[in-house]
Amino acid sequence: MLYILSELNNNLNFLKSIYLRISIGFVLSFLIVLILGKPFIKYLKKIKFGEEIRESGPASHYSKKGTPTMGGVLMIFGALLSSLIICDLKNKFVILLIITTLLFSAIGFIDDYKKFTVNKDGLAGRKKLLLQTIIAVIVWIFIKEFGITGNKIIDFSIINPLWSGSHIYIGSFLMLIFTILVINGTSNAVNITDGLDGLATMPVIISCSILTTIAYFSSHFELSSHLRLFYIVGAGEIAVFLSTIIGAGLAFLWYNCYPAQIFMGDTGSLTLGGIIGVIGIILKQELLIPIIGGVFVMEAVSVMLQVGSYKLRKKRIFRMAPIHHHFELMGIPESKVTFRLWIMALICGGIALSIVRLRGIL
């Protein structure tokens, strides 16, 4: 809306400023979620959309039973509404991000809704993976039809984040497989991490902040050249879009931090993870994503190791997976586990930015 106004009136040309719209997007989404937070929580309590606690989970979590969930609906609503106001809606990346956000939200919403109306398990895992894969295919089709960097070889290559100019061309079909793995992996990794009050929210905010910085650098010819990133025309709008996610996430954390008044549910976690994956692919930073989201990787790997070990050896590696539950059963208070993993997320984000900077030197 703001971008359209700037095109209609030359006196409002300043509204095209990415800096300005990032600031407005952050503040606007923050205020929307913060203001609507309390009435939304009351509404969820009224219709009794409360969290169901697994009997196999830590005993300390039983007190959380009935805490409103589906908070992701509020967060995504705040981010999307703000995006519609501040983003250039003709930008191909913005269109893709809005579409994929809505699709991921739909999967998460169906999953959350089924948990309260059909069964506690929600949407079957295979169906969830299938739907996520369809979204990944849509992203691949977008890359094939519209391109990213303007160079088909680069668009269908895996980029080495540690060394400038180092890439491996894998072709269209293998890029499809890679895209599916990245998007499904990030979406489900964030979903797995969302098990303690505020645990997933802050690492998502940190990851989006790092990607916002990279998106802005990639959209600027001189900065992208200096840092030896791929120059991506229009990538600045990705930064604007991400500012709304960051603002909405911080406002949601106001209610989601320990002790949580609301949980994001799969509507939030699947969507936020999916967005991170999609943007990682668009910015050609797929292999940097595991570093940016190191906490998500650790959580997902802990589950895979636990399941694999039990199937092969009938023995568990951790007291409980994901690993944040293992730490809880070791006697570490939930809030301390959360804060320590937040610190790890900050460190991972710092390492990722350092790699981007070093890439411009090596």
MITITOR-437838 format. One line per 3 residues: their letters; for each residue x, y, z of C-alpha. Coordinates in Angstrom, 3 decimals, decimal comma. Example, Ala and Ser with C-alpha at 12.3 -4.5 7.8 and 13.67 -1.06 7.14 Angstrom:
AS) 12,300/-4,500/7,800 | 13,670/-1,060/7,140 $
// end
This chain:
MLY) 0,000/0,000/0,000 | 2,756/2,460/0,985 | 4,791/1,501/-2,068 $
ILS) 1,770/2,012/-4,334 | 1,176/5,438/-2,801 | 4,789/6,392/-3,502 $
ELN) 4,312/5,484/-7,167 | 1,073/7,462/-7,448 | 2,467/10,609/-5,839 $
NNL) 6,022/11,831/-6,415 | 5,862/13,787/-3,152 | 5,638/10,460/-1,329 $
NFL) 8,640/8,956/-3,095 | 10,398/8,657/0,271 | 8,030/5,792/1,091 $
KSI) 10,051/3,588/-1,266 | 12,908/3,666/1,238 | 13,683/0,139/2,410 $
YLR) 15,033/1,492/5,715 | 11,794/3,350/6,393 | 9,513/0,476/5,452 $
ISI) 11,547/-1,997/7,517 | 11,071/0,270/10,537 | 7,365/0,765/9,868 $
GFV) 6,844/-2,951/9,254 | 8,540/-3,882/12,509 | 6,601/-1,363/14,615 $
LSF) 3,263/-2,006/12,889 | 3,369/-5,796/13,224 | 4,599/-5,492/16,812 $
LIV) 1,674/-3,230/17,761 | -0,923/-5,360/15,954 | 0,093/-8,536/17,785 $
LIL) 0,632/-6,783/21,126 | -2,761/-5,044/21,045 | -4,709/-8,065/19,815 $
GKP) -2,837/-10,484/22,100 | -5,023/-10,237/25,207 | -8,423/-10,399/23,475 $
FIK) -7,166/-13,259/21,289 | -6,044/-15,237/24,367 | -9,421/-14,611/26,005 $
YLK) -11,194/-15,807/22,869 | -9,147/-19,026/22,722 | -9,928/-19,679/26,389 $
KIK) -13,611/-19,104/25,713 | -13,726/-21,673/22,918 | -11,422/-23,955/24,965 $
FGE) -8,600/-24,258/22,461 | -6,078/-25,250/25,105 | -2,895/-27,279/24,932 $
EIR) -3,095/-31,030/25,380 | -0,047/-32,323/27,271 | 1,484/-35,662/26,260 $
ESG) 1,428/-38,238/29,039 | 4,912/-39,302/27,931 | 6,232/-35,754/28,375 $
PAS) 7,945/-34,260/31,439 | 5,695/-34,214/34,526 | 6,485/-30,510/35,018 $
HYS) 4,461/-29,746/31,868 | 1,160/-31,053/33,247 | 0,465/-27,644/34,769 $
KKG) 0,408/-26,170/31,246 | -2,652/-28,159/30,262 | -5,345/-25,858/28,927 $
TPT) -2,974/-23,009/28,003 | -4,356/-21,480/24,777 | -2,575/-22,562/21,615 $
MGG) -2,818/-21,565/17,917 | -1,073/-18,299/18,762 | 0,616/-18,639/15,392 $
VLM) -2,652/-17,472/13,823 | -2,248/-14,104/15,548 | 1,456/-13,833/14,728 $
IFG) 1,038/-14,682/11,041 | -1,998/-12,406/10,775 | -0,024/-9,474/12,186 $
ALL) 2,931/-10,131/9,876 | 0,834/-10,600/6,723 | -1,377/-7,576/7,372 $
SSL) 1,715/-5,428/7,890 | 3,311/-6,877/4,739 | 0,265/-5,962/2,673 $
IIC) 0,621/-2,386/3,907 | 4,374/-1,835/3,530 | 5,694/-4,265/0,874 $
DLK) 5,856/-3,802/-2,879 | 3,086/-6,214/-3,802 | 4,341/-6,412/-7,399 $
NKF) 7,688/-7,816/-6,257 | 7,961/-11,483/-7,277 | 9,634/-12,489/-3,999 $
VIL) 6,919/-10,850/-1,903 | 4,226/-12,645/-3,900 | 5,995/-15,981/-3,378 $
LII) 6,468/-15,364/0,357 | 2,840/-14,383/0,908 | 1,600/-17,455/-0,983 $
TTL) 3,932/-19,892/0,819 | 3,154/-18,293/4,192 | -0,569/-18,790/3,636 $
LFS) -0,038/-22,388/2,515 | 2,175/-23,306/5,482 | -0,300/-21,585/7,808 $
AIG) -3,115/-23,655/6,320 | -1,212/-26,899/7,038 | -0,470/-25,809/10,604 $
FID) -4,025/-24,620/11,194 | -5,509/-27,918/9,980 | -3,074/-29,790/12,215 $
DYK) -3,911/-27,669/15,280 | -7,644/-27,754/14,604 | -7,741/-31,545/14,199 $
KFT) -6,024/-31,947/17,581 | -9,069/-30,409/19,252 | -11,843/-31,762/17,071 $
VNK) -10,725/-35,177/15,757 | -7,764/-36,642/17,648 | -4,839/-35,483/19,778 $
DGL) -2,299/-36,445/17,110 | -3,639/-33,937/14,598 | -2,722/-34,203/10,929 $
AGR) -0,928/-37,439/10,048 | 2,814/-37,037/9,619 | 2,838/-38,379/6,055 $
KKL) 0,075/-36,007/4,977 | 1,931/-33,113/6,574 | 5,144/-34,010/4,739 $
LLQ) 3,259/-34,380/1,461 | 1,694/-30,926/1,786 | 5,046/-29,372/2,730 $
TII) 6,598/-31,067/-0,289 | 3,948/-29,536/-2,552 | 4,925/-26,081/-1,263 $
AVI) 8,586/-26,873/-1,943 | 7,658/-27,861/-5,507 | 5,903/-24,492/-5,916 $
VWI) 9,118/-22,741/-4,820 | 11,108/-24,822/-7,327 | 8,688/-23,929/-10,126 $
FIK) 9,072/-20,268/-9,161 | 12,872/-20,533/-9,434 | 12,576/-22,294/-12,793 $
EFG) 10,103/-19,815/-14,265 | 11,179/-16,476/-12,806 | 14,767/-17,053/-11,660 $
ITG) 16,608/-15,561/-8,696 | 19,977/-14,144/-9,689 | 19,393/-13,895/-13,439 $
NKI) 21,875/-16,711/-13,989 | 20,311/-20,161/-14,425 | 23,582/-21,903/-13,547 $
IDF) 23,746/-20,120/-10,180 | 20,017/-20,556/-9,570 | 20,412/-24,325/-9,864 $
SII) 23,667/-24,534/-7,921 | 24,531/-25,227/-4,287 | 26,639/-22,389/-2,932 $
NPL) 29,570/-22,874/-0,569 | 28,995/-20,255/2,169 | 32,632/-20,402/3,285 $
WSG) 34,315/-19,561/0,007 | 33,438/-16,848/-2,484 | 32,599/-18,034/-5,982 $
SHI) 32,536/-21,688/-4,977 | 29,410/-23,443/-6,177 | 28,319/-26,816/-7,536 $
YIG) 25,831/-26,900/-10,400 | 23,337/-29,693/-9,674 | 20,723/-29,058/-12,352 $
SFL) 16,971/-28,628/-12,206 | 15,913/-32,066/-10,929 | 18,466/-32,304/-8,099 $
MLI) 17,620/-28,713/-7,169 | 14,022/-29,862/-6,735 | 15,127/-32,608/-4,319 $
FTI) 17,405/-30,172/-2,488 | 14,614/-27,579/-2,207 | 12,258/-30,201/-0,739 $
LVI) 14,877/-31,257/1,823 | 15,656/-27,683/2,883 | 12,058/-26,500/3,221 $
NGT) 10,754/-29,664/4,888 | 13,794/-29,716/7,147 | 13,511/-26,129/8,385 $
SNA) 9,732/-26,278/8,790 | 9,807/-29,449/10,879 | 12,941/-28,475/12,824 $
VNI) 11,272/-25,300/14,141 | 8,158/-27,345/14,900 | 10,228/-29,813/16,954 $
TDG) 11,941/-26,964/18,824 | 8,641/-25,436/19,909 | 8,354/-27,387/23,140 $
LDG) 9,132/-24,897/25,926 | 7,783/-21,438/26,689 | 9,367/-19,026/24,232 $
LAT) 11,996/-21,536/23,134 | 11,328/-21,433/19,377 | 10,222/-17,800/19,199 $
MPV) 13,529/-16,095/19,983 | 15,712/-18,280/17,694 | 13,199/-17,568/14,895 $
IIS) 13,556/-13,826/15,553 | 17,355/-14,123/15,520 | 17,340/-16,215/12,319 $
CSI) 15,024/-13,743/10,587 | 17,204/-10,829/11,715 | 20,290/-12,435/10,135 $
LTT) 18,375/-13,167/6,924 | 17,074/-9,578/6,879 | 20,657/-8,312/6,920 $
IAY) 21,725/-10,711/4,155 | 18,659/-9,838/2,059 | 19,438/-6,128/2,279 $
FSS) 23,113/-6,672/1,365 | 22,090/-8,895/-1,554 | 19,758/-6,207/-2,932 $
HFE) 22,507/-3,564/-2,971 | 24,913/-3,889/-5,909 | 27,937/-2,353/-4,179 $
LSS) 27,399/-4,083/-0,828 | 26,746/-7,469/-2,428 | 29,890/-7,037/-4,520 $
HLR) 31,924/-6,019/-1,466 | 30,722/-9,046/0,528 | 30,816/-11,268/-2,577 $
LFY) 27,178/-12,189/-2,233 | 25,030/-12,761/-5,287 | 23,303/-9,570/-6,374 $
IVG) 19,567/-10,277/-6,339 | 17,333/-7,591/-7,824 | 14,358/-6,934/-5,546 $
AGE) 15,748/-8,823/-2,544 | 15,325/-5,687/-0,428 | 11,617/-6,468/-0,265 $
IAV) 12,501/-9,762/1,443 | 14,098/-7,689/4,211 | 10,931/-5,586/4,444 $
FLS) 8,789/-8,733/4,670 | 11,040/-10,237/7,350 | 10,784/-7,087/9,470 $
TII) 7,096/-7,872/9,966 | 7,940/-11,413/11,121 | 10,467/-10,032/13,617 $
GAG) 8,044/-7,436/14,987 | 5,189/-9,933/15,264 | 7,533/-12,464/16,874 $
LAF) 8,736/-10,057/19,550 | 5,167/-9,042/20,411 | 4,149/-12,701/20,560 $
LWY) 7,079/-13,388/22,880 | 5,508/-10,847/25,261 | 2,780/-13,439/25,876 $
NCY) 4,771/-16,580/25,057 | 7,722/-16,134/27,435 | 7,823/-18,172/30,661 $
PAQ) 5,241/-18,755/32,050 | 3,492/-18,753/28,687 | 0,000/-17,319/28,353 $
IFM) -0,269/-18,759/24,834 | 1,566/-21,223/22,588 | 2,159/-20,707/18,863 $
GDT) 1,078/-24,224/17,885 | 1,858/-25,809/14,533 | 0,222/-22,864/12,763 $
GSL) 3,144/-20,758/13,903 | 6,081/-23,157/14,085 | 5,541/-24,934/10,742 $
TLG) 5,000/-21,601/8,997 | 7,964/-19,775/10,509 | 10,294/-22,677/9,790 $
GII) 8,979/-22,882/6,238 | 9,534/-19,154/5,685 | 13,146/-19,448/6,867 $
GVI) 13,717/-22,320/4,440 | 12,110/-20,528/1,481 | 14,101/-17,350/2,094 $
GII) 17,323/-19,312/2,534 | 16,769/-20,769/-0,939 | 15,859/-17,422/-2,514 $
LKQ) 18,986/-15,765/-1,094 | 21,173/-18,716/-2,166 | 22,186/-19,289/1,463 $
ELL) 20,823/-22,821/1,834 | 23,991/-24,156/3,459 | 24,187/-21,180/5,800 $
IPI) 20,705/-21,938/7,181 | 21,923/-24,840/9,394 | 24,419/-22,427/10,979 $
IGG) 21,921/-19,590/11,389 | 19,414/-22,029/12,889 | 21,918/-24,126/14,820 $
VFV) 19,482/-24,620/17,712 | 16,834/-25,985/15,332 | 19,376/-28,377/13,834 $
MEA) 20,424/-29,616/17,268 | 16,809/-30,230/18,268 | 15,963/-32,082/15,042 $
VSV) 19,139/-34,174/15,117 | 18,479/-35,169/18,734 | 15,126/-36,647/17,677 $
MLQ) 16,647/-38,489/14,714 | 19,433/-39,928/16,861 | 16,992/-40,999/19,562 $
VGS) 14,638/-42,710/17,115 | 17,484/-44,308/15,173 | 19,226/-45,568/18,294 $
YKL) 16,043/-47,069/19,703 | 15,152/-48,818/16,443 | 18,643/-50,238/15,940 $
RKK) 19,790/-50,910/19,511 | 16,607/-50,707/21,590 | 18,471/-48,110/23,665 $
RIF) 17,926/-44,382/24,081 | 20,717/-41,824/23,853 | 18,836/-39,084/25,699 $
RMA) 16,469/-39,288/28,631 | 13,865/-37,779/26,335 | 13,885/-36,170/22,903 $
PIH) 13,881/-33,426/21,685 | 16,990/-32,511/23,629 | 15,366/-29,647/25,563 $
HHF) 13,330/-32,275/27,430 | 16,558/-34,169/28,167 | 17,934/-31,038/29,850 $
ELM) 14,723/-30,649/31,850 | 14,927/-34,233/33,125 | 18,503/-33,524/34,182 $
GIP) 16,980/-31,104/36,700 | 17,634/-27,836/34,829 | 14,682/-25,422/35,230 $
ESK) 12,682/-24,796/32,073 | 13,435/-21,068/32,003 | 17,179/-21,734/32,285 $
VTF) 17,065/-24,276/29,442 | 15,258/-21,717/27,297 | 17,642/-18,837/28,071 $
RLW) 20,705/-20,990/27,428 | 19,360/-22,110/24,057 | 18,606/-18,469/23,242 $
IMA) 22,260/-17,701/23,953 | 23,256/-20,536/21,627 | 20,971/-19,083/18,947 $
LIC) 22,679/-15,688/19,297 | 26,095/-17,310/18,991 | 24,999/-19,223/15,882 $
GGI) 23,663/-16,000/14,371 | 26,940/-14,241/15,121 | 28,918/-17,061/13,505 $
ALS) 26,702/-16,889/10,409 | 27,265/-13,134/10,033 | 30,996/-13,649/10,536 $
IVR) 30,988/-16,207/7,716 | 29,213/-13,719/5,440 | 31,856/-11,104/6,289 $
LRG) 34,760/-13,511/5,835 | 33,303/-14,563/2,502 | 33,958/-11,012/1,315 $
IL) 37,613/-11,291/2,305 | 38,574/-14,844/1,262 $
// end
